[in-house]
């Protein structure tokens, strides 16, 4: 149970930071988001692995470092954390913050942005948090947080910079329940991150042929 609670808490504060910086229009929001993810990774890495992202959990499952029986509870805890965080932002600010693609970008560029950025994130996580060669390192949280920070700056204007199905599902469903949005963009933030994360697994195995698990 501690692992699932940790996943809920970490995802909550990641999404809460995304929401509060989005609603207030903070220009350097990616720095706040990457920093919150970094500290939450250090908070929960030794307990749950600090996934905070269904796409990451799927990649780690495919890698062989998460049991099949744990995959659905992990994803459920992450989505619940995102939904609670989105609701908290609404209660505090009176506003919702559903992610959306940039106005000048079509479906393919948005999907590519989400796939590529999530691929980078998952590949970093697999290498710094699951590989034998980097076991026990002290920099894994920095690497993960800075990957999200860089990705948000790089493709945020294109796709909304989600890289995480929970970050799509929580805010978009709360926005819908508040009577202000729709589910039209949701599939982009589910399919793109999952595809990107899954693609990282064979690349990790190619990079680390000595790894026997998964």
FILODREN-632253 format. One record per atom (N, C-alpha, C): residue number from 1; chain; atom name; x negated, y, z negated; residue in three letters. Coordinates in steps of 0.001 Angstrom, whole numbers, plus 500000, padded with zeros to 6 digits. Example, Ala and Ser with C-alpha at 12.3 -4.5 7.8 and 13.67 -1.06 7.14 Angstrom:
# residues 2
    nr   kette   atom       px       py       pz   rest
     1       A      N   486810   494310   492200    ala
     1       A     CA   487700   495500   492200    ala
     1       A      C   486800   496700   492200    ala
     2       A      N   487150   497750   492920    ser
     2       A     CA   486330   498940   492860    ser
     2       A      C   487100   500030   492130    ser
END
This chain:
# residues 214
    nr   kette   atom       px       py       pz   rest
     1       A      N   499181   498777   500000    unk
     1       A     CA   500000   500000   500000    unk
     1       A      C   499149   501270   500000    unk
     2       A      N   498003   501220   499322    unk
     2       A     CA   497136   502399   499271    unk
     2       A      C   496707   502842   500660    unk
     3       A      N   496496   501875   501551    unk
     3       A     CA   496075   502220   502913    unk
     3       A      C   497167   502983   503654    unk
     4       A      N   498403   502547   503493    unk
     4       A     CA   499497   503189   504208    unk
     4       A      C   499784   504581   503644    unk
     5       A      N   499697   504712   502323    unk
     5       A     CA   499875   506028   501695    unk
     5       A      C   498776   506981   502156    unk
     6       A      N   497564   506463   502255    unk
     6       A     CA   496441   507285   502723    unk
     6       A      C   496659   507733   504160    unk
     7       A      N   497132   506818   505007    unk
     7       A     CA   497426   507188   506395    unk
     7       A      C   498515   508252   506461    unk
     8       A      N   499535   508114   505621    unk
     8       A     CA   500612   509115   505584    unk
     8       A      C   500062   510474   505158    unk
     9       A      N   499281   510495   504087    unk
     9       A     CA   498752   511766   503570    unk
     9       A      C   497824   512428   504584    unk
    10       A      N   496903   511660   505145    unk
    10       A     CA   495965   512236   506111    unk
    10       A      C   496669   512788   507332    unk
    11       A      N   497647   512038   507841    unk
    11       A     CA   498398   512512   509006    unk
    11       A      C   499235   513731   508634    unk
    12       A      N   499798   513713   507433    unk
    12       A     CA   500595   514860   506982    unk
    12       A      C   499765   516138   507047    unk
    13       A      N   498595   516131   506452    unk
    13       A     CA   497823   517377   506389    unk
    13       A      C   497238   517767   507733    unk
    14       A      N   496954   516793   508587    unk
    14       A     CA   496544   517125   509950    unk
    14       A      C   497675   517844   510678    unk
    15       A      N   498878   517283   510648    unk
    15       A     CA   500012   517873   511366    unk
    15       A      C   500468   519165   510700    unk
    16       A      N   500403   519222   509388    unk
    16       A     CA   500758   520454   508680    unk
    16       A      C   499842   521599   509109    unk
    17       A      N   498555   521323   509243    unk
    17       A     CA   497604   522355   509681    unk
    17       A      C   497880   522762   511119    unk
    18       A      N   498160   521788   511971    unk
    18       A     CA   498518   522096   513361    unk
    18       A      C   499737   523016   513388    unk
    19       A      N   500755   522655   512613    unk
    19       A     CA   501997   523421   512623    unk
    19       A      C   501847   524826   512079    unk
    20       A      N   501184   524960   510952    unk
    20       A     CA   501052   526291   510349    unk
    20       A      C   500209   527217   511224    unk
    21       A      N   499147   526689   511833    unk
    21       A     CA   498334   527549   512699    unk
    21       A      C   499059   527872   513999    unk
    22       A      N   499899   526939   514470    unk
    22       A     CA   500672   527209   515689    unk
    22       A      C   501724   528285   515435    unk
    23       A      N   502428   528164   514329    unk
    23       A     CA   503510   529109   514025    unk
    23       A      C   502966   530510   513776    unk
    24       A      N   501809   530597   513115    unk
    24       A     CA   501236   531916   512813    unk
    24       A      C   500414   532466   513970    unk
    25       A      N   500182   531645   515010    unk
    25       A     CA   499444   532122   516181    unk
    25       A      C   497965   532323   515937    unk
    26       A      N   497376   531527   515057    unk
    26       A     CA   495957   531657   514747    unk
    26       A      C   495112   531365   515982    unk
    27       A      N   494264   532314   516374    unk
    27       A     CA   493486   532174   517606    unk
    27       A      C   492447   531062   517512    unk
    28       A      N   491947   530822   516321    unk
    28       A     CA   490917   529796   516142    unk
    28       A      C   491520   528539   515506    unk
    29       A      N   492756   528243   515863    unk
    29       A     CA   493445   527077   515315    unk
    29       A      C   492643   525786   515459    unk
    30       A      N   491965   525533   516601    unk
    30       A     CA   491207   524275   516691    unk
    30       A      C   490164   524102   515601    unk
    31       A      N   489598   525198   515110    unk
    31       A     CA   488605   525093   514041    unk
    31       A      C   489269   524620   512754    unk
    32       A      N   490424   525195   512442    unk
    32       A     CA   491157   524769   511250    unk
    32       A      C   491599   523318   511371    unk
    33       A      N   492081   522938   512549    unk
    33       A     CA   492581   521572   512766    unk
    33       A      C   491441   520562   512683    unk
    34       A      N   490333   520840   513368    unk
    34       A     CA   489187   519942   513315    unk
    34       A      C   488614   519822   511919    unk
    35       A      N   488614   520942   511178    unk
    35       A     CA   488098   520923   509808    unk
    35       A      C   488994   520102   508889    unk
    36       A      N   490306   520262   509024    unk
    36       A     CA   491221   519475   508199    unk
    36       A      C   491090   517990   508515    unk
    37       A      N   490989   517655   509793    unk
    37       A     CA   490814   516251   510143    unk
    37       A      C   489518   515713   509546    unk
    38       A      N   488457   516495   509621    unk
    38       A     CA   487173   516057   509075    unk
    38       A      C   487285   515729   507590    unk
    39       A      N   487861   516626   506806    unk
    39       A     CA   487916   516378   505360    unk
    39       A      C   488878   515242   505026    unk
    40       A      N   489959   515104   505797    unk
    40       A     CA   490872   513991   505561    unk
    40       A      C   490223   512653   505937    unk
    41       A      N   489365   512657   506951    unk
    41       A     CA   488621   511440   507298    unk
    41       A      C   487701   511046   506150    unk
    42       A      N   487006   512025   505577    unk
    42       A     CA   486147   511717   504428    unk
    42       A      C   486980   511283   503222    unk
    43       A      N   488159   511869   503077    unk
    43       A     CA   489033   511489   501963    unk
    43       A      C   489465   510030   502069    unk
    44       A      N   489855   509593   503262    unk
    44       A     CA   490491   508290   503377    unk
    44       A      C   489732   507224   504114    unk
    45       A      N   488543   507550   504623    unk
    45       A     CA   487820   506586   505433    unk
    45       A      C   487534   505281   504717    unk
    46       A      N   487190   505359   503441    unk
    46       A     CA   486836   504154   502687    unk
    46       A      C   488058   503368   502225    unk
    47       A      N   489245   503957   502403    unk
    47       A     CA   490470   503286   501962    unk
    47       A      C   491195   502643   503134    unk
    48       A      N   491517   503443   504129    unk
    48       A     CA   492330   502951   505247    unk
    48       A      C   491596   502940   506580    unk
    49       A      N   490413   503513   506612    unk
    49       A     CA   489731   503732   507888    unk
    49       A      C   490018   505094   508472    unk
    50       A      N   490997   505800   507879    unk
    50       A     CA   491315   507182   508267    unk
    50       A      C   491620   507317   509750    unk
    51       A      N   492608   506547   510215    unk
    51       A     CA   493002   506636   511628    unk
    51       A      C   493816   507902   511883    unk
    52       A      N   494922   508059   511145    unk
    52       A     CA   495822   509222   511243    unk
    52       A      C   496345   509442   512660    unk
    53       A      N   496419   508376   513445    unk
    53       A     CA   496718   508510   514864    unk
    53       A      C   497079   507135   515403    unk
    54       A      N   498301   506923   515882    unk
    54       A     CA   498665   505609   516415    unk
    54       A      C   497769   505129   517546    unk
    55       A      N   497305   506031   518391    unk
    55       A     CA   496422   505628   519486    unk
    55       A      C   495100   505100   518953    unk
    56       A      N   494594   505724   517914    unk
    56       A     CA   493352   505252   517290    unk
    56       A      C   493575   503887   516641    unk
    57       A      N   494697   503715   515964    unk
    57       A     CA   494999   502414   515362    unk
    57       A      C   495074   501320   516423    unk
    58       A      N   495671   501642   517573    unk
    58       A     CA   495743   500665   518668    unk
    58       A      C   494343   500328   519171    unk
    59       A      N   493487   501334   519322    unk
    59       A     CA   492116   501081   519776    unk
    59       A      C   491366   500206   518778    unk
    60       A      N   491526   500487   517501    unk
    60       A     CA   490820   499709   516482    unk
    60       A      C   491397   498296   516384    unk
    61       A      N   492689   498151   516622    unk
    61       A     CA   493288   496822   516712    unk
    61       A      C   492697   496050   517897    unk
    62       A      N   492637   496683   519063    unk
    62       A     CA   492062   496034   520239    unk
    62       A      C   490582   495718   520034    unk
    63       A      N   489919   496533   519267    unk
    63       A     CA   488502   496326   518931    unk
    63       A      C   488331   495129   517997    unk
    64       A      N   489387   494754   517285    unk
    64       A     CA   489316   493621   516377    unk
    64       A      C   489068   493997   514937    unk
    65       A      N   489252   495282   514605    unk
    65       A     CA   488990   495751   513253    unk
    65       A      C   490259   496118   512493    unk
    66       A      N   491420   495783   513049    unk
    66       A     CA   492695   495978   512370    unk
    66       A      C   493560   494762   512649    unk
    67       A      N   494093   494170   511599    unk
    67       A     CA   494934   492989   511758    unk
    67       A      C   496249   493346   512449    unk
    68       A      N   496771   492407   513231    unk
    68       A     CA   498039   492641   513919    unk
    68       A      C   499160   492961   512939    unk
    69       A      N   499138   492325   511774    unk
    69       A     CA   500187   492543   510770    unk
    69       A      C   500146   493941   510171    unk
    70       A      N   499034   494641   510342    unk
    70       A     CA   498888   495986   509779    unk
    70       A      C   499166   497086   510788    unk
    71       A      N   499206   496744   512069    unk
    71       A     CA   499319   497776   513098    unk
    71       A      C   500613   498560   512984    unk
    72       A      N   501750   497874   512889    unk
    72       A     CA   503030   498576   512810    unk
    72       A      C   503147   499395   511522    unk
    73       A      N   502769   498874   510343    unk
    73       A     CA   502821   499714   509138    unk
    73       A      C   501916   500951   509225    unk
    74       A      N   500740   500796   509827    unk
    74       A     CA   499862   501962   510010    unk
    74       A      C   500563   503017   510862    unk
    75       A      N   501104   502581   511995    unk
    75       A     CA   501759   503532   512901    unk
    75       A      C   502992   504147   512232    unk
    76       A      N   503748   503334   511517    unk
    76       A     CA   504911   503861   510812    unk
    76       A      C   504540   504923   509797    unk
    77       A      N   503471   504680   509024    unk
    77       A     CA   503023   505659   508029    unk
    77       A      C   502565   506942   508697    unk
    78       A      N   501871   506820   509817    unk
    78       A     CA   501393   508008   510536    unk
    78       A      C   502553   508840   511078    unk
    79       A      N   503529   508178   511675    unk
    79       A     CA   504676   508915   512228    unk
    79       A      C   505485   509562   511116    unk
    80       A      N   505674   508847   510003    unk
    80       A     CA   506392   509438   508871    unk
    80       A      C   505648   510646   508327    unk
    81       A      N   504329   510547   508204    unk
    81       A     CA   503545   511690   507739    unk
    81       A      C   503684   512886   508656    unk
    82       A      N   503674   512632   509968    unk
    82       A     CA   503821   513724   510941    unk
    82       A      C   505203   514346   510852    unk
    83       A      N   506224   513519   510670    unk
    83       A     CA   507588   514029   510579    unk
    83       A      C   507777   514855   509308    unk
    84       A      N   507239   514386   508192    unk
    84       A     CA   507337   515133   506936    unk
    84       A      C   506591   516463   507036    unk
    85       A      N   505426   516448   507672    unk
    85       A     CA   504665   517687   507835    unk
    85       A      C   505406   518687   508709    unk
    86       A      N   505996   518201   509782    unk
    86       A     CA   506755   519080   510669    unk
    86       A      C   507952   519673   509939    unk
    87       A      N   508580   518872   509097    unk
    87       A     CA   509709   519363   508304    unk
    87       A      C   509247   520389   507282    unk
    88       A      N   508077   520170   506682    unk
    88       A     CA   507542   521118   505704    unk
    88       A      C   507247   522465   506355    unk
    89       A      N   506678   522432   507567    unk
    89       A     CA   506416   523690   508280    unk
    89       A      C   507721   524427   508550    unk
    90       A      N   508754   523691   508940    unk
    90       A     CA   510060   524308   509188    unk
    90       A      C   510627   524929   507916    unk
    91       A      N   510518   524236   506800    unk
    91       A     CA   511028   524754   505537    unk
    91       A      C   510261   525991   505082    unk
    92       A      N   508956   526010   505304    unk
    92       A     CA   508123   527131   504850    unk
    92       A      C   508286   528353   505745    unk
    93       A      N   508283   528120   507049    unk
    93       A     CA   508236   529244   507994    unk
    93       A      C   509556   529510   508700    unk
    94       A      N   510458   528537   508686    unk
    94       A     CA   511697   528678   509437    unk
    94       A      C   511526   528465   510923    unk
    95       A      N   510360   527933   511332    unk
    95       A     CA   510065   527760   512758    unk
    95       A      C   509582   526343   513026    unk
    96       A      N   509770   525907   514269    unk
    96       A     CA   509244   524630   514722    unk
    96       A      C   508069   524873   515667    unk
    97       A      N   507364   523804   516015    unk
    97       A     CA   506124   523993   516789    unk
    97       A      C   505874   522843   517753    unk
    98       A      N   506893   522383   518443    unk
    98       A     CA   506736   521256   519360    unk
    98       A      C   505655   521549   520402    unk
    99       A      N   504695   520625   520587    unk
    99       A     CA   503677   520838   521621    unk
    99       A      C   504290   520796   523011    unk
   100       A      N   503670   521509   523925    unk
   100       A     CA   504164   521554   525298    unk
   100       A      C   502999   521834   526241    unk
   101       A      N   503076   521352   527471    unk
   101       A     CA   502019   521645   528451    unk
   101       A      C   501977   523123   528796    unk
   102       A      N   500819   523546   529303    unk
   102       A     CA   500704   524901   529813    unk
   102       A      C   501636   525114   530992    unk
   103       A      N   502131   526317   531125    unk
   103       A     CA   503148   526613   532139    unk
   103       A      C   502655   526387   533558    unk
   104       A      N   501355   526500   533783    unk
   104       A     CA   500817   526419   535138    unk
   104       A      C   500327   525022   535519    unk
   105       A      N   500605   524030   534683    unk
   105       A     CA   500043   522695   534919    unk
   105       A      C   501145   521662   535107    unk
   106       A      N   500942   520799   536103    unk
   106       A     CA   501898   519745   536388    unk
   106       A      C   501643   518496   535560    unk
   107       A      N   502446   517493   535821    unk
   107       A     CA   502401   516276   535020    unk
   107       A      C   501044   515588   535079    unk
   108       A      N   500470   515433   536257    unk
   108       A     CA   499209   514704   536392    unk
   108       A      C   498057   515380   535644    unk
   109       A      N   497845   516694   535797    unk
   109       A     CA   496773   517326   535023    unk
   109       A      C   496982   517207   533511    unk
   110       A      N   498214   517327   533063    unk
   110       A     CA   498497   517207   531633    unk
   110       A      C   498173   515798   531142    unk
   111       A      N   498621   514814   531897    unk
   111       A     CA   498372   513426   531512    unk
   111       A      C   496875   513131   531524    unk
   112       A      N   496167   513613   532541    unk
   112       A     CA   494722   513404   532611    unk
   112       A      C   494005   514046   531434    unk
   113       A      N   494430   515243   531057    unk
   113       A     CA   493807   515926   529925    unk
   113       A      C   493975   515120   528646    unk
   114       A      N   495182   514599   528413    unk
   114       A     CA   495431   513808   527212    unk
   114       A      C   494658   512486   527231    unk
   115       A      N   494607   511844   528393    unk
   115       A     CA   493861   510586   528512    unk
   115       A      C   492380   510812   528233    unk
   116       A      N   491792   511798   528875    unk
   116       A     CA   490351   512013   528762    unk
   116       A      C   489946   512436   527356    unk
   117       A      N   490688   513360   526767    unk
   117       A     CA   490330   513822   525425    unk
   117       A      C   490508   512711   524392    unk
   118       A      N   491560   511906   524537    unk
   118       A     CA   491764   510818   523586    unk
   118       A      C   490746   509712   523805    unk
   119       A      N   490363   509481   525049    unk
   119       A     CA   489274   508541   525341    unk
   119       A      C   488017   508946   524583    unk
   120       A      N   487654   510224   524660    unk
   120       A     CA   486463   510715   523958    unk
   120       A      C   486610   510517   522450    unk
   121       A      N   487778   510863   521914    unk
   121       A     CA   488004   510723   520478    unk
   121       A      C   487887   509265   520043    unk
   122       A      N   488553   508364   520752    unk
   122       A     CA   488528   506949   520373    unk
   122       A      C   487134   506363   520516    unk
   123       A      N   486412   506745   521560    unk
   123       A     CA   485068   506216   521756    unk
   123       A      C   484133   506676   520641    unk
   124       A      N   484277   507931   520232    unk
   124       A     CA   483490   508436   519100    unk
   124       A      C   483834   507656   517836    unk
   125       A      N   485121   507495   517559    unk
   125       A     CA   485536   506782   516344    unk
   125       A      C   485027   505347   516347    unk
   126       A      N   485180   504648   517457    unk
   126       A     CA   484717   503266   517526    unk
   126       A      C   483223   503168   517253    unk
   127       A      N   482467   504124   517759    unk
   127       A     CA   481010   504073   517591    unk
   127       A      C   480535   504531   516220    unk
   128       A      N   481178   505541   515663    unk
   128       A     CA   480665   506052   514382    unk
   128       A      C   481326   505402   513175    unk
   129       A      N   482486   504772   513367    unk
   129       A     CA   483220   504238   512217    unk
   129       A      C   483416   502730   512234    unk
   130       A      N   483091   502057   513365    unk
   130       A     CA   483304   500600   513401    unk
   130       A      C   482089   499814   513862    unk
   131       A      N   481068   500464   514382    unk
   131       A     CA   479914   499741   514917    unk
   131       A      C   478947   499359   513808    unk
   132       A      N   478363   498176   513911    unk
   132       A     CA   477377   497728   512919    unk
   132       A      C   476163   498656   512885    unk
   133       A      N   475763   499165   514049    unk
   133       A     CA   474560   499990   514133    unk
   133       A      C   474684   501305   513379    unk
   134       A      N   475911   501782   513173    unk
   134       A     CA   476105   503055   512470    unk
   134       A      C   476770   502856   511109    unk
   135       A      N   476819   501623   510641    unk
   135       A     CA   477494   501323   509384    unk
   135       A      C   476877   502113   508235    unk
   136       A      N   477743   502706   507412    unk
   136       A     CA   477284   503447   506238    unk
   136       A      C   476790   504850   506520    unk
   137       A      N   476990   505352   507753    unk
   137       A     CA   476507   506700   508058    unk
   137       A      C   477331   507745   507303    unk
   138       A      N   476764   508926   507163    unk
   138       A     CA   477432   510002   506422    unk
   138       A      C   478012   511075   507330    unk
   139       A      N   477904   510882   508640    unk
   139       A     CA   478314   511930   509579    unk
   139       A      C   479600   511610   510324    unk
   140       A      N   480234   510481   510022    unk
   140       A     CA   481380   510052   510823    unk
   140       A      C   482514   511067   510797    unk
   141       A      N   482774   511680   509645    unk
   141       A     CA   483841   512672   509564    unk
   141       A      C   483561   513900   510406    unk
   142       A      N   482315   514359   510391    unk
   142       A     CA   481928   515500   511219    unk
   142       A      C   482109   515175   512695    unk
   143       A      N   481665   513998   513106    unk
   143       A     CA   481765   513616   514514    unk
   143       A      C   483215   513584   514971    unk
   144       A      N   484085   513002   514154    unk
   144       A     CA   485497   512889   514525    unk
   144       A      C   486170   514256   514544    unk
   145       A      N   485949   515051   513505    unk
   145       A     CA   486563   516375   513435    unk
   145       A      C   486124   517287   514563    unk
   146       A      N   484825   517238   514888    unk
   146       A     CA   484325   518103   515953    unk
   146       A      C   484790   517643   517329    unk
   147       A      N   485047   516352   517496    unk
   147       A     CA   485588   515887   518768    unk
   147       A      C   486972   516466   519014    unk
   148       A      N   487812   516454   517975    unk
   148       A     CA   489147   517038   518111    unk
   148       A      C   489057   518551   518311    unk
   149       A      N   488169   519206   517572    unk
   149       A     CA   487986   520654   517721    unk
   149       A      C   487610   520991   519164    unk
   150       A      N   486617   520303   519698    unk
   150       A     CA   486168   520584   521060    unk
   150       A      C   487254   520265   522081    unk
   151       A      N   487942   519136   521876    unk
   151       A     CA   489016   518770   522797    unk
   151       A      C   490148   519777   522804    unk
   152       A      N   490483   520298   521624    unk
   152       A     CA   491568   521279   521540    unk
   152       A      C   491211   522567   522270    unk
   153       A      N   489974   523020   522107    unk
   153       A     CA   489533   524204   522840    unk
   153       A      C   489501   523936   524340    unk
   154       A      N   489037   522742   524722    unk
   154       A     CA   488816   522449   526140    unk
   154       A      C   490112   522284   526920    unk
   155       A      N   491033   521490   526399    unk
   155       A     CA   492238   521171   527181    unk
   155       A      C   493534   521587   526493    unk
   156       A      N   493441   522221   525339    unk
   156       A     CA   494656   522702   524678    unk
   156       A      C   495531   523559   525571    unk
   157       A      N   494955   524495   526328    unk
   157       A     CA   495787   525310   527218    unk
   157       A      C   496447   524515   528343    unk
   158       A      N   495902   523340   528658    unk
   158       A     CA   496460   522515   529732    unk
   158       A      C   497593   521640   529219    unk
   159       A      N   497303   520844   528191    unk
   159       A     CA   498253   519826   527754    unk
   159       A      C   498934   520122   526431    unk
   160       A      N   498427   521097   525702    unk
   160       A     CA   498883   521318   524337    unk
   160       A      C   497924   520729   523332    unk
   161       A      N   496967   519916   523801    unk
   161       A     CA   495911   519395   522943    unk
   161       A      C   496410   518489   521835    unk
   162       A      N   497149   517454   522185    unk
   162       A     CA   497766   516584   521180    unk
   162       A      C   496853   515413   520809    unk
   163       A      N   496503   514549   521767    unk
   163       A     CA   495584   513415   521590    unk
   163       A      C   496066   512411   520528    unk
   164       A      N   497347   512424   520221    unk
   164       A     CA   497832   511671   519065    unk
   164       A      C   499349   511543   519169    unk
   165       A      N   499883   510335   519395    unk
   165       A     CA   501336   510211   519512    unk
   165       A      C   502116   510717   518316    unk
   166       A      N   501565   510602   517108    unk
   166       A     CA   502273   511104   515929    unk
   166       A      C   502419   512619   515973    unk
   167       A      N   501408   513295   516511    unk
   167       A     CA   501453   514758   516640    unk
   167       A      C   502483   515171   517681    unk
   168       A      N   502800   514287   518611    unk
   168       A     CA   503907   514540   519530    unk
   168       A      C   505244   514193   518920    unk
   169       A      N   505344   513005   518329    unk
   169       A     CA   506633   512508   517844    unk
   169       A      C   507185   513347   516695    unk
   170       A      N   506377   513622   515683    unk
   170       A     CA   506870   514363   514517    unk
   170       A      C   507407   515747   514858    unk
   171       A      N   506569   516617   515423    unk
   171       A     CA   507042   517967   515737    unk
   171       A      C   508175   518008   516767    unk
   172       A      N   508116   517160   517787    unk
   172       A     CA   509141   517203   518832    unk
   172       A      C   510484   516735   518300    unk
   173       A      N   510506   515697   517462    unk
   173       A     CA   511793   515237   516921    unk
   173       A      C   512368   516222   515913    unk
   174       A      N   511516   516853   515115    unk
   174       A     CA   512015   517879   514188    unk
   174       A      C   512556   519070   514968    unk
   175       A      N   511862   519455   516024    unk
   175       A     CA   512330   520540   516888    unk
   175       A      C   513682   520191   517498    unk
   176       A      N   513839   518941   517920    unk
   176       A     CA   515116   518493   518489    unk
   176       A      C   516222   518535   517449    unk
   177       A      N   515949   518047   516252    unk
   177       A     CA   516955   518039   515184    unk
   177       A      C   517335   519447   514742    unk
   178       A      N   516388   520377   514886    unk
   178       A     CA   516671   521769   514559    unk
   178       A      C   517500   522451   515643    unk
   179       A      N   517754   521719   516736    unk
   179       A     CA   518605   522238   517803    unk
   179       A      C   517904   523140   518773    unk
   180       A      N   516548   523047   518837    unk
   180       A     CA   515800   523979   519671    unk
   180       A      C   515007   523324   520796    unk
   181       A      N   514970   522010   520841    unk
   181       A     CA   514082   521387   521811    unk
   181       A      C   514690   520186   522503    unk
   182       A      N   513804   519432   523179    unk
   182       A     CA   514215   518227   523885    unk
   182       A      C   513082   517210   523808    unk
   183       A      N   513354   516021   524299    unk
   183       A     CA   512358   514948   524299    unk
   183       A      C   511607   514860   525627    unk
   184       A      N   511804   515840   526492    unk
   184       A     CA   511272   515761   527849    unk
   184       A      C   509771   515573   527950    unk
   185       A      N   509002   516189   527059    unk
   185       A     CA   507547   516088   527129    unk
   185       A      C   506975   514966   526278    unk
   186       A      N   507823   514314   525499    unk
   186       A     CA   507306   513380   524499    unk
   186       A      C   506509   512247   525119    unk
   187       A      N   506969   511719   526251    unk
   187       A     CA   506284   510568   526836    unk
   187       A      C   504832   510876   527187    unk
   188       A      N   504545   512126   527547    unk
   188       A     CA   503174   512513   527867    unk
   188       A      C   502249   512323   526675    unk
   189       A      N   502788   512591   525481    unk
   189       A     CA   501980   512537   524267    unk
   189       A      C   501977   511158   523621    unk
   190       A      N   502699   510238   524227    unk
   190       A     CA   502621   508831   523819    unk
   190       A      C   501753   508064   524814    unk
   191       A      N   502087   508179   526090    unk
   191       A     CA   501374   507425   527122    unk
   191       A      C   499922   507880   527266    unk
   192       A      N   499707   509188   527378    unk
   192       A     CA   498346   509698   527589    unk
   192       A      C   497369   509262   526513    unk
   193       A      N   497663   509526   525239    unk
   193       A     CA   496734   509109   524183    unk
   193       A      C   496530   507598   524089    unk
   194       A      N   497593   506826   524254    unk
   194       A     CA   497437   505369   524149    unk
   194       A      C   496558   504839   525283    unk
   195       A      N   496777   505318   526498    unk
   195       A     CA   495947   504890   527621    unk
   195       A      C   494490   505289   527389    unk
   196       A      N   494259   506523   526981    unk
   196       A     CA   492892   506982   526733    unk
   196       A      C   492196   506167   525662    unk
   197       A      N   492904   505885   524565    unk
   197       A     CA   492310   505110   523481    unk
   197       A      C   492018   503682   523904    unk
   198       A      N   492943   503079   524657    unk
   198       A     CA   492744   501701   525111    unk
   198       A      C   491552   501601   526065    unk
   199       A      N   491374   502602   526913    unk
   199       A     CA   490248   502597   527845    unk
   199       A      C   488907   502689   527126    unk
   200       A      N   488895   503265   525943    unk
   200       A     CA   487641   503397   525197    unk
   200       A      C   487116   502060   524696    unk
   201       A      N   488003   501074   524519    unk
   201       A     CA   487596   499803   523918    unk
   201       A      C   486618   499031   524802    unk
   202       A      N   486907   498800   526090    unk
   202       A     CA   485922   498091   526910    unk
   202       A      C   484615   498860   527070    unk
   203       A      N   484678   500184   527060    unk
   203       A     CA   483444   500970   527144    unk
   203       A      C   482620   500774   525875    unk
   204       A      N   483272   500767   524725    unk
   204       A     CA   482569   500502   523466    unk
   204       A      C   481893   499135   523500    unk
   205       A      N   482596   498137   524007    unk
   205       A     CA   482030   496789   524068    unk
   205       A      C   480831   496730   525011    unk
   206       A      N   480908   497481   526107    unk
   206       A     CA   479775   497553   527024    unk
   206       A      C   478575   498227   526350    unk
   207       A      N   478839   499269   525575    unk
   207       A     CA   477766   499970   524878    unk
   207       A      C   477156   499135   523760    unk
   208       A      N   477969   498258   523175    unk
   208       A     CA   477553   497495   521991    unk
   208       A      C   477762   496001   522229    unk
   209       A      N   477014   495405   523146    unk
   209       A     CA   477255   493994   523486    unk
   209       A      C   476986   493037   522338    unk
   210       A      N   476243   493520   521335    unk
   210       A     CA   475949   492648   520193    unk
   210       A      C   477114   492508   519223    unk
   211       A      N   478119   493373   519386    unk
   211       A     CA   479263   493297   518478    unk
   211       A      C   480081   492042   518804    unk
   212       A      N   480279   491219   517806    unk
   212       A     CA   480961   489939   518040    unk
   212       A      C   482452   490019   517801    unk
   213       A      N   482905   490952   516932    unk
   213       A     CA   484329   491012   516610    unk
   213       A      C   485080   491736   517700    unk
   214       A      N   486301   491300   517969    unk
   214       A     CA   487148   491950   518961    unk
   214       A      C   486744   491538   520355    unk
END
